[in-house]
Amino acid sequence: MDQARLTEKATFLLRVALGLMFIAHSWILKLLIFTLPGTASFFGSIGLPEWLAYVVFAAEAVGGILLVLGIQARWVALALVPILAGATWAHWGNGWMFGYANGGWEYPLYLTLLAAVQFMLGDGAHALVRSAPLPASDNTRIA
């Protein structure tokens, strides 16, 4: 197997892992464990509008499904970066380790980076609806 095929397979694995993480955090954590009203209350407690919890839940649920299926995954990953950056902000005051009380910022920051990498890599193998490729650059040298 050549490097291009390995990269496509690796990108696919990243896409599915990110998608499953978003599905788990929306459906299991926010809906079933914390409940949507409880999640909204948490958002309010950290100074965010409570209605934003419902938007985040929907974006994570739909985005996770789209990532797993490979539907415009490059752009879905990019659209989810601000949500992950917001999660990093929400956990910032809890310290670095996510194992700390109320979870630290290491895991959300790592997921933010992974979503950005997914955007850069594209859809990967087995995508149902591929994103349009990014425009080619006439500069082939990486600075």
Helices and strands as residue ranges (DSSP letters): H 3-23, I 24-33, H 36-45, H 51-69, H 73-91, G 92-94, H 106-121
